[in-house]
Amino acid sequence: MTPESTIERESATDLEDPSKANMGHCRENTTCTHLFEHRIDALVESDISILERKEIIPSCQWETVGSNLVGLNSHEEVAHAVEHLAADKHSQGKAAPIPSLLYPPRFSQGPVSEAKLSPSRKQVHHLRTHRRHVFRERCRSFYEVSDLRAGLELCKGYVAGLSLFREVGYVHRDISPINCLVLESPDGDGLVSKISDLDCCKGYDQASVHDEVAITYQFTAVEVGLRKICFYPVMADFPSLEEYMEAMFAYDPHPHFHFLHDLESVFWVASHHIANSIPDDTRNIPTVDSVKAWQRMVKSYFGVTTESILRRRALLQHNMAELYRGLKQWWTAEFTGGFLRLFVFSIDLIAQYKALQKQPQVLLTPDALDRRWPEDLFTSDAYDTLISLLDEVLSSLPSEVPVSQTWVVLAKLEQAAAEEGRKNKESKLAGQ
């Protein structure tokens, strides 16, 4: 029995089910549309048309098809007609159609026609239930956080969440401010960190370099964006030159996604939150030119190009020094001192990467490219370090640090400049 005929038999059985009999019979000079209303709420033509090898009844043919159904006075007769249609298809050596409808059709209430289904009318469609689920948004993205302290508090939650991912052996692979959500606490006493968008999430031993993963260039780990090992050990990391040379030539590690890459993405999210925020009480009065220059600098690190990833690699290698110097134009020493403590994590992160290079990778399959570092090499140390550094920064901040994103400050300045220009022009015209 073909799949199509199986579905037809099931559909016919549903129609013959005595439990459906309480819907009543079709009366004379009326249509039997209510026969389908218990199965179909509202269907759109695109939902049905994607079914392979199925014919769709054009809207202009509803009247014609309806005239063949008007004469059927009971649900049993409709079921018999559907079975007759399926048998007719089989007799012609064709696959039987799946009975279905687009909507409950509204046929005209004309005279009763012959209670037979014309063999030429074979376009009866599969019964489907269309459900529409409407969800109310409960969270907002990390981009919408307008307080520096609150943002860094939330980053602690994201780090703790990724540590749980590591414990169960999963990597997220797409950490960004869009996927880092913020939920108002049910108790109303704060914000709760939420990690969403698990489409790319996989078990560590199942994540392949061949997987099609959408990379968020602005926040992806440097090695992931460049698809290569970026932080090799140097000679100073080894007790002797001989050990260094032996380690460098012993094997060539294969780049693959691992737990530290997710953690690096959270570090970039926190760093971007600091860099892209200008305090309401700035150290220097912002101007259109100064804010534009700062915006260009931030975009050069958090852009959507490979060049941005290369600049972030250099930023890590130089301990975030350039970003730290740039922040001094907006923030006082009270704040920049805290930022510097957070940026120290770049040293710890690179040290973790270099430590991996000293360990051999293992083969998961006979494929020589499918090798990676054992999962037990990744401990909670790096996660605990980042949380501790975030705590140090938070301890130096006031209870609230209201900020505005760079583009918001720039928009207000440009609007004020345009308004000032308009007033000056009006004054000149009035003076003439």
C-alpha positions as CSV (number, residue, x, y, z in Angstrom):
1,M,0.0,0.0,0.0
2,T,1.4,3.4,-1.0
3,P,1.8,6.2,1.6
4,E,-0.9,8.2,-0.2
5,S,-3.4,5.4,0.0
6,T,-2.6,4.9,3.6
7,I,-3.4,8.5,4.4
8,E,-6.6,8.3,2.3
9,R,-7.7,5.2,4.3
10,E,-7.0,7.0,7.6
11,S,-8.8,10.1,6.4
12,A,-11.8,8.0,5.4
13,T,-11.8,6.2,8.7
14,D,-11.9,9.5,10.5
15,L,-14.9,10.5,8.5
16,E,-16.7,7.2,9.3
17,D,-15.9,7.3,13.0
18,P,-19.2,7.2,14.9
19,S,-17.9,9.8,17.3
20,K,-18.1,12.3,14.5
21,A,-21.7,11.6,13.9
22,N,-22.9,14.2,16.4
23,M,-22.0,16.9,13.9
24,G,-25.3,16.2,12.1
25,H,-26.1,15.5,8.5
26,C,-26.0,17.9,5.6
27,R,-29.5,19.2,5.0
28,E,-31.1,19.6,1.7
29,N,-30.0,22.5,-0.5
30,T,-27.0,23.2,1.8
31,T,-23.4,22.5,1.7
32,C,-21.4,20.1,3.9
33,T,-18.8,22.6,4.8
34,H,-19.1,21.9,8.5
35,L,-17.8,18.4,7.9
36,F,-14.4,19.9,7.6
37,E,-14.6,22.7,10.2
38,H,-13.7,20.4,13.1
39,R,-10.3,19.7,11.3
40,I,-9.5,23.1,9.7
41,D,-9.4,26.5,11.3
42,A,-7.8,28.6,8.6
43,L,-5.3,27.5,5.9
44,V,-3.4,29.5,3.4
45,E,-2.7,28.2,0.0
46,S,1.1,28.4,0.4
47,D,0.8,25.9,3.3
48,I,-0.7,23.3,1.0
49,S,1.2,24.0,-2.2
50,I,4.5,22.9,-0.7
51,L,3.2,19.3,-0.6
52,E,5.0,17.4,-3.4
53,R,2.9,15.9,-6.2
54,K,-0.3,17.4,-4.9
55,E,-2.8,19.4,-6.9
56,I,-4.3,22.6,-5.6
57,I,-7.9,23.5,-6.4
58,P,-7.9,27.1,-7.8
59,S,-10.4,29.4,-6.1
60,C,-12.2,29.7,-9.4
61,Q,-13.1,26.0,-9.3
62,W,-14.7,25.9,-5.8
63,E,-18.1,26.4,-7.3
64,T,-17.7,23.5,-9.7
65,V,-16.3,21.2,-7.0
66,G,-19.0,22.3,-4.6
67,S,-21.7,21.3,-7.0
68,N,-20.5,17.7,-6.7
69,L,-20.6,17.8,-2.9
70,V,-23.9,19.5,-2.3
71,G,-25.9,16.3,-3.1
72,L,-24.1,14.3,-0.4
73,N,-26.5,14.3,2.6
74,S,-24.4,12.6,5.2
75,H,-20.8,12.2,6.3
76,E,-20.9,8.5,5.4
77,E,-21.8,9.4,1.8
78,V,-18.8,11.8,1.7
79,A,-16.5,9.1,3.0
80,H,-17.8,6.7,0.4
81,A,-17.2,9.3,-2.3
82,V,-13.6,9.9,-1.2
83,E,-13.0,6.1,-1.2
84,H,-14.5,5.9,-4.7
85,L,-12.2,8.7,-5.8
86,A,-9.1,6.9,-4.5
87,A,-10.1,3.7,-6.1
88,D,-10.7,5.6,-9.4
89,K,-7.1,7.0,-9.2
90,H,-5.7,3.5,-8.6
91,S,-7.6,2.0,-11.5
92,Q,-5.8,4.5,-13.8
93,G,-2.4,3.4,-12.4
94,K,-1.8,6.7,-10.7
95,A,-1.0,7.4,-7.1
96,A,-4.1,8.3,-5.1
97,P,-4.4,11.9,-4.0
98,I,-4.3,12.9,-0.4
99,P,-7.8,14.3,0.4
100,S,-7.4,17.9,1.6
101,L,-9.0,21.3,1.5
102,L,-7.6,24.9,1.6
103,Y,-10.5,26.3,3.6
104,P,-14.0,25.1,4.4
105,P,-15.4,26.1,0.9
106,R,-18.5,28.3,0.8
107,F,-20.6,26.9,-2.0
108,S,-23.7,28.5,-3.3
109,Q,-27.0,27.0,-2.0
110,G,-28.4,25.9,-5.3
111,P,-30.6,23.0,-6.2
112,V,-29.5,19.6,-5.1
113,S,-27.4,17.9,-7.8
114,E,-26.9,14.2,-8.5
115,A,-25.4,12.5,-5.4
116,K,-22.4,11.3,-7.3
117,L,-18.9,12.5,-7.5
118,S,-18.0,13.0,-11.1
119,P,-14.8,11.0,-12.0
120,S,-13.5,14.1,-13.7
121,R,-13.5,15.9,-10.4
122,K,-10.5,14.4,-8.7
123,Q,-9.1,17.4,-6.9
124,V,-10.0,16.7,-3.3
125,H,-7.3,17.7,-0.8
126,H,-5.7,16.4,2.3
127,L,-7.3,17.5,5.6
128,R,-4.8,19.4,7.7
129,T,-5.0,21.3,10.9
130,H,-3.4,24.8,10.9
131,R,-2.4,26.1,14.3
132,R,-1.0,29.5,15.0
133,H,0.9,30.0,18.2
134,V,1.3,33.6,19.4
135,F,4.0,34.3,22.0
136,R,4.4,37.4,24.0
137,E,8.0,38.6,24.2
138,R,9.3,38.4,27.7
139,C,13.0,39.3,27.2
140,R,15.0,42.0,25.5
141,S,18.4,41.8,23.9
142,F,21.6,42.8,25.6
143,Y,21.9,45.7,23.2
144,E,19.0,47.4,25.0
145,V,20.7,47.6,28.4
146,S,21.3,51.2,29.2
147,D,23.3,50.9,32.4
148,L,27.0,49.9,32.5
149,R,26.8,48.1,35.9
150,A,23.7,46.2,34.9
151,G,25.3,45.1,31.7
152,L,28.4,43.7,33.4
153,E,26.3,42.0,36.0
154,L,24.4,40.2,33.2
155,C,27.7,39.2,31.6
156,K,28.5,37.2,34.8
157,G,25.3,35.3,34.3
158,Y,26.2,34.5,30.7
159,V,29.6,33.2,31.8
160,A,28.0,31.0,34.5
161,G,25.5,29.7,31.9
162,L,28.3,28.8,29.5
163,S,30.1,27.0,32.3
164,L,27.0,24.8,32.6
165,F,27.1,24.2,28.9
166,R,30.7,23.0,29.3
167,E,29.7,20.7,32.2
168,V,27.2,18.9,30.0
169,G,29.5,18.8,27.0
170,Y,27.8,21.4,24.7
171,V,29.1,24.4,22.8
172,H,26.8,27.2,21.8
173,R,28.8,28.6,18.8
174,D,26.9,31.8,18.3
175,I,27.2,34.0,21.4
176,S,26.3,37.7,20.6
177,P,24.3,40.5,22.2
178,I,21.3,39.4,20.1
179,N,21.4,35.9,21.7
180,C,22.2,37.1,25.2
181,L,18.8,38.1,26.5
182,V,17.7,40.0,29.5
183,L,14.6,39.0,31.6
184,E,13.1,41.2,34.3
185,S,13.2,39.2,37.5
186,P,9.7,37.9,38.5
187,D,10.4,39.3,42.0
188,G,11.2,42.7,40.5
189,D,14.6,42.8,42.2
190,G,16.9,42.8,39.2
191,L,17.7,41.4,35.8
192,V,18.2,37.7,34.9
193,S,20.6,36.5,32.1
194,K,19.2,34.2,29.5
195,I,21.1,32.6,26.6
196,S,18.9,31.9,23.5
197,D,19.2,30.7,19.9
198,L,20.4,27.2,20.3
199,D,20.2,26.4,16.5
200,C,24.0,26.1,16.3
201,C,24.4,24.4,19.7
202,K,25.9,20.9,19.5
203,G,27.7,18.4,21.6
204,Y,31.4,19.1,21.8
205,D,32.4,15.8,20.2
206,Q,29.7,16.3,17.4
207,A,30.5,19.8,16.3
208,S,32.3,19.6,13.0
209,V,34.4,22.1,11.1
210,H,32.2,21.3,8.1
211,D,29.0,22.4,9.9
212,E,27.3,25.4,8.3
213,V,27.3,27.8,11.2
214,A,26.4,31.5,10.8
215,I,29.3,33.4,12.3
216,T,28.5,36.7,14.1
217,Y,31.7,38.4,13.0
218,Q,31.5,41.2,15.6
219,F,31.8,38.8,18.6
220,T,33.1,35.5,17.3
221,A,36.3,34.1,18.7
222,V,39.3,35.2,16.7
223,E,40.4,31.6,15.9
224,V,36.8,30.7,14.8
225,G,36.6,33.8,12.5
226,L,40.0,33.2,10.9
227,R,39.6,29.4,10.9
228,K,43.1,28.8,12.2
229,I,45.2,28.5,15.4
230,C,46.2,32.1,16.3
231,F,48.0,31.8,19.7
232,Y,50.9,29.4,19.5
233,P,53.3,29.0,22.4
234,V,56.5,31.0,22.3
235,M,59.9,29.9,23.4
236,A,59.5,31.7,26.8
237,D,56.6,29.3,27.6
238,F,59.0,26.3,27.7
239,P,61.9,25.5,30.1
240,S,64.4,25.1,27.3
241,L,64.9,25.6,23.6
242,E,65.0,21.8,23.0
243,E,61.5,21.3,24.5
244,Y,60.2,24.2,22.6
245,M,61.4,22.9,19.3
246,E,60.2,19.4,20.1
247,A,56.7,20.7,20.9
248,M,56.5,22.8,17.7
249,F,57.5,20.1,15.4
250,A,55.9,17.1,17.1
251,Y,52.5,17.7,15.6
252,D,50.3,20.2,13.9
253,P,47.1,20.9,15.9
254,H,43.9,21.0,14.0
255,P,41.7,24.1,14.5
256,H,38.2,23.3,15.8
257,F,35.5,24.9,17.9
258,H,35.8,24.4,21.6
259,F,34.5,25.8,24.9
260,L,37.0,28.6,25.3
261,H,35.7,30.1,22.0
262,D,32.2,30.6,23.6
263,L,33.9,32.2,26.6
264,E,35.9,34.6,24.4
265,S,32.7,35.7,22.7
266,V,31.2,36.7,26.1
267,F,34.4,38.7,26.8
268,W,33.9,40.5,23.5
269,V,30.3,41.2,24.4
270,A,31.3,42.8,27.7
271,S,34.1,44.8,26.0
272,H,31.8,46.0,23.3
273,H,29.3,47.1,26.0
274,I,32.0,49.2,27.6
275,A,33.3,50.6,24.3
276,N,30.0,51.4,22.8
277,S,28.6,53.2,25.9
278,I,29.2,56.8,26.6
279,P,28.4,57.9,30.1
280,D,25.8,60.6,30.7
281,D,28.4,62.4,32.8
282,T,31.4,62.3,30.5
283,R,34.9,63.4,31.2
284,N,35.1,65.5,28.1
285,I,32.1,67.2,26.4
286,P,31.3,65.0,23.3
287,T,31.1,66.7,19.9
288,V,29.9,65.4,16.5
289,D,33.5,64.9,15.3
290,S,34.8,63.3,18.5
291,V,31.9,60.8,18.7
292,K,32.2,60.0,15.0
293,A,35.8,59.3,15.4
294,W,35.1,57.0,18.4
295,Q,32.4,55.2,16.6
296,R,34.7,54.5,13.7
297,M,37.3,53.1,16.1
298,V,34.7,50.8,17.8
299,K,33.4,49.6,14.5
300,S,37.0,48.8,13.4
301,Y,37.1,46.2,16.2
302,F,33.5,45.0,16.1
303,G,32.7,45.1,12.4
304,V,31.4,42.5,10.0
305,T,34.7,42.0,8.1
306,T,37.7,39.7,8.5
307,E,39.8,42.9,9.0
308,S,37.9,43.5,12.3
309,I,38.7,40.0,13.5
310,L,42.4,40.6,12.7
311,R,42.3,43.9,14.7
312,R,40.7,42.1,17.6
313,R,43.5,39.5,17.5
314,A,46.0,42.3,17.7
315,L,44.0,43.9,20.6
316,L,44.2,40.6,22.5
317,Q,47.9,40.3,21.9
318,H,48.5,43.9,23.2
319,N,46.3,43.4,26.3
320,M,43.5,45.7,25.0
321,A,45.8,48.7,25.3
322,E,44.4,50.7,22.4
323,L,40.8,50.4,23.5
324,Y,41.8,51.3,27.1
325,R,43.5,54.5,26.0
326,G,40.5,55.5,23.9
327,L,38.1,55.1,26.8
328,K,39.9,57.7,28.8
329,Q,38.4,60.5,26.7
330,W,34.9,59.6,28.1
331,W,35.5,58.0,31.5
332,T,37.3,59.2,34.6
333,A,40.2,57.3,36.2
334,E,37.7,55.8,38.7
335,F,36.1,53.8,35.9
336,T,39.1,53.2,33.6
337,G,40.9,51.5,36.4
338,G,38.1,49.0,36.7
339,F,38.1,48.5,32.9
340,L,41.8,47.7,33.0
341,R,41.2,44.9,35.5
342,L,38.7,43.3,33.2
343,F,41.0,43.7,30.2
344,V,43.6,41.6,32.0
345,F,41.5,38.6,31.1
346,S,43.1,38.8,27.6
347,I,46.3,37.6,29.2
348,D,44.6,34.7,30.9
349,L,42.7,33.8,27.7
350,I,45.8,33.6,25.6
351,A,47.5,31.6,28.3
352,Q,44.7,29.1,28.1
353,Y,45.0,28.9,24.3
354,K,48.7,28.3,24.5
355,A,48.3,25.6,27.2
356,L,46.1,23.7,24.8
357,Q,48.8,23.7,22.1
358,K,51.0,21.7,24.4
359,Q,48.5,18.9,24.7
360,P,48.0,16.3,22.0
361,Q,44.7,16.0,20.1
362,V,42.7,12.8,19.8
363,L,41.0,11.3,16.7
364,L,37.3,10.9,17.0
365,T,36.9,9.2,13.6
366,P,39.4,7.7,11.0
367,D,39.3,11.1,9.3
368,A,42.6,12.7,10.1
369,L,41.0,16.2,10.1
370,D,38.4,15.1,12.7
371,R,40.6,15.5,15.8
372,R,40.3,17.8,18.7
373,W,41.6,18.3,22.3
374,P,40.0,16.0,24.9
375,E,37.0,17.4,26.7
376,D,38.5,16.9,30.1
377,L,41.2,19.5,29.3
378,F,38.6,22.3,29.7
379,T,38.0,23.1,33.3
380,S,36.1,25.8,35.1
381,D,39.3,27.9,35.7
382,A,38.8,30.3,32.9
383,Y,35.1,30.8,33.7
384,D,35.9,31.4,37.4
385,T,38.6,33.9,36.4
386,L,36.4,36.0,34.2
387,I,33.6,36.1,36.8
388,S,36.1,37.1,39.5
389,L,37.4,40.0,37.2
390,L,33.9,41.1,36.6
391,D,33.3,41.2,40.3
392,E,36.4,43.4,40.8
393,V,35.1,45.8,38.2
394,L,31.6,45.9,39.7
395,S,33.0,46.6,43.2
396,S,34.6,49.8,41.9
397,L,31.4,51.1,40.2
398,P,28.5,53.1,41.7
399,S,25.1,51.4,42.1
400,E,24.0,52.9,38.8
401,V,26.0,54.0,35.8
402,P,23.6,55.4,33.2
403,V,25.0,55.3,29.7
404,S,23.9,55.9,26.1
405,Q,25.0,54.0,23.0
406,T,27.4,55.8,20.7
407,W,24.9,56.1,17.9
408,V,22.3,57.6,20.2
409,V,24.7,60.3,21.4
410,L,25.7,61.0,17.8
411,A,22.1,61.3,16.7
412,K,21.3,63.8,19.5
413,L,24.4,65.9,18.7
414,E,23.6,66.0,15.0
415,Q,20.0,66.9,15.7
416,A,21.1,69.7,18.0
417,A,23.6,71.0,15.4
418,A,20.8,71.0,12.7
419,E,18.5,72.9,15.0
420,E,21.2,75.4,15.8
421,G,21.9,75.8,12.1
422,R,18.3,76.4,11.4
423,K,18.0,79.1,14.1
424,N,21.2,80.8,12.9
425,K,19.7,80.9,9.4
426,E,16.5,82.4,10.6
427,S,18.3,85.0,12.6
428,K,20.3,86.1,9.5
429,L,17.2,86.3,7.4
430,A,15.4,88.3,10.1
431,G,18.4,90.7,10.3
432,Q,18.2,91.4,6.6
